[in-house]
Every structure is written in structure tokens, then in C-alpha cells.
């Protein structure tokens, strides 16, 4: 089981963490059997495989949480989960953090897009004001149940990632 070393600890040392994208328990099982200890639960992949649609904000927080729980039930790998924009305002972000952590996520990735959100490679994204991302992400830290939980704040504007 990958949990012997926390993801937070693993991210502090080399080599880089390679994380294949997964979207269900079967793809997670295949990735862990191929030797990967950390997986990326892709919101776009969930949208394409569950809904047959592009990642344009149609997948709900509950659908992602269910996917995390099904993956966690099958594999022990660290799970970095695409949490989109947190599914709403700051209160929704807190709820998303708690729900995803409870479902088995080791980390989440939050984006700085406004509603409706679109996958990073799609055109037509609208970004939230820069100051809001600093409220959206770091304010969630006090709501982590585990000291080892990690949040990533991704900026579509600056192509930068802040690891908290």
C-alpha cells in the first residue's frame, strides 16, 4: 500500500512523482499493477467516460466523490483528485475538501476558473479575480482532517501551481 509514505512527504523529494490519469477502479487497478504509487483522478476523464461529454462542468462533486470511494476501495495508491473549482463558492470548497478527503483522496487540485468551468485545454475559460484564488485555496487548509492532505492551486492565467 502506498500510504506507508505520505504524499506530502513524497512530494518533497526527487525524482518527480509521475501520476497516470485514471477515471475508475479498473483503470486505477491497472495503473497500480503497472507500478504507479500515485494516481491522478481526472475530471475530464470522468466526464468523457461517465457522461460522454467534454469537461465543461457537468460532473458533480458527488459523482467525483463516488468515483474516489470506488477507486479507494480497490487500490491503496495516493490519489490526487481534480476538484475543478471546488464546485461553487468558498463554503462549497470546504465541503468538497471534506467530502473528497473522507472518500479517500490524498490531495486535491483547485482551479481559478469561474462558472461555467472548462477543462484547461478547452477555449472559452473565464477566470476568477486573482485575489479570489488565494481565498479559495489556503482557506481550506484548516478544514483538512489529516495533516498529510495536500491541496494544489492551479492558475489557468499564469500556468503556475502553488502547493500548500
C-alpha positions in Angstrom: 0.0 0.0 0.0 1.3 3.5 -1.0 0.2 5.0 2.3 3.4 4.0 4.1 4.9 7.2 2.9 2.6 10.2 2.8 2.1 12.0 -0.4 3.2 15.2 1.3 6.5 13.6 2.2 6.9 12.0 -1.2 6.4 15.4 -3.0 9.4 16.8 -1.1 12.0 14.6 -2.6 13.2 13.6 -6.1 12.5 12.1 -8.5 9.3 13.8 -9.7 6.1 12.0 -9.0 4.6 10.5 -12.2 0.9 10.2 -11.9 -1.1 8.5 -14.7 -4.7 9.7 -15.1 -7.4 7.3 -14.0 -11.2 7.6 -14.0 -12.5 4.4 -12.3 -11.4 1.5 -10.1 -10.4 -0.6 -13.1 -8.0 2.0 -14.6 -6.6 2.6 -11.1 -6.0 -1.1 -10.6 -4.2 -1.3 -14.0 -2.0 1.7 -13.1 -1.1 0.3 -9.7 -0.3 -3.1 -11.2 2.0 -1.3 -13.6 3.9 0.0 -10.6 2.5 3.5 -10.0 2.1 4.5 -6.4 0.3 7.9 -7.1 -2.6 8.4 -9.4 -4.4 11.4 -10.8 -8.2 11.2 -10.8 -9.0 13.2 -13.9 -12.2 15.2 -14.0 -12.0 15.3 -17.8 -11.7 11.5 -18.0 -14.7 11.1 -15.6 -16.7 13.5 -17.8 -15.8 11.6 -21.0 -16.4 8.1 -19.6 -19.4 8.7 -17.4 -21.2 11.3 -19.5 -19.7 11.0 -22.9 -19.2 14.8 -22.8 -16.2 17.2 -22.6 -15.1 18.6 -19.2 -17.4 21.7 -19.1 -18.6 21.5 -15.5 -21.3 18.8 -15.9 -19.7 16.3 -13.5 -21.0 16.9 -9.9 -19.0 16.9 -6.7 -21.0 13.8 -5.6 -20.1 11.9 -8.8 -16.4 12.6 -8.3 -16.6 11.6 -4.6 -18.3 8.3 -5.5 -15.5 7.7 -8.1 -12.9 8.4 -5.4 -14.5 6.0 -3.0 -14.8 3.2 -5.6 -11.1 3.7 -6.5 -10.0 3.8 -2.9 -11.9 0.6 -2.2 -9.8 -1.2 -4.9 -6.3 0.4 -4.6 -4.1 1.8 -1.9 -2.3 4.3 -4.1 -2.1 8.0 -3.3 -5.0 9.8 -5.1 -4.6 13.4 -6.4 -8.1 14.4 -7.4 -9.2 17.1 -9.8 -11.6 19.2 -7.7 -12.4 21.6 -10.5 -13.2 25.0 -8.9 -14.4 23.4 -5.6 -18.0 23.3 -7.1 -19.0 26.7 -6.0 -18.1 29.4 -3.5 -15.8 29.2 -0.5 -18.3 27.2 1.5 -18.6 24.7 -1.3 -14.8 24.4 -1.5 -14.7 23.5 2.2 -17.4 20.9 1.6 -15.6 19.5 -1.4 -12.3 19.2 0.6 -14.0 17.3 3.4 -16.0 15.1 1.1 -13.1 14.2 -1.1 -10.7 13.6 1.9 -13.4 11.3 3.5 -13.8 9.4 0.2 -10.1 8.7 0.1 -8.3 11.5 -1.7 -4.7 12.2 -0.7 -4.7 15.6 -2.4 -6.9 17.9 -4.5 -6.3 20.3 -7.3 -8.3 23.5 -7.4 -8.6 25.8 -10.5 -9.0 29.5 -10.7 -11.9 29.4 -13.2 -15.3 30.9 -12.8 -18.6 29.1 -13.7 -19.1 27.5 -16.1 -15.7 25.9 -15.8 -14.0 24.3 -18.8 -11.1 21.8 -19.0 -7.8 23.6 -19.2 -7.2 22.6 -22.8 -10.6 24.0 -24.0 -11.2 27.5 -25.2 -13.6 29.9 -23.5 -12.4 29.8 -19.9 -13.4 32.7 -17.6 -11.0 33.2 -14.6 -11.9 34.4 -11.1 -10.2 37.5 -9.9 -6.6 36.7 -8.8 -7.2 37.6 -5.2 -10.0 35.0 -5.0 -7.7 32.0 -5.7 -5.8 32.9 -2.5 -9.1 32.8 -0.6 -10.4 29.7 -2.3 -7.3 27.5 -1.7 -5.5 28.4 1.5 -8.7 28.9 3.5 -9.3 25.2 3.0 -6.2 24.2 4.9 -7.9 24.5 8.3 -10.6 22.1 7.1 -8.2 19.2 6.3 -8.8 16.3 8.7 -5.3 14.9 8.1 -2.1 16.8 8.4 -0.8 15.0 5.4 -3.6 16.1 3.0 -2.3 18.3 0.2 -4.1 21.0 -1.9 -2.8 22.3 -5.3 -3.9 25.6 -6.6 -3.7 25.8 -10.4 -3.8 29.0 -12.3 -5.0 28.9 -15.9 -3.8 32.5 -16.2 -0.2 32.1 -15.0 0.3 28.4 -15.7 1.6 28.2 -12.1 0.9 25.7 -9.4 1.1 26.5 -5.7 1.4 23.5 -3.4 0.1 24.3 0.1 
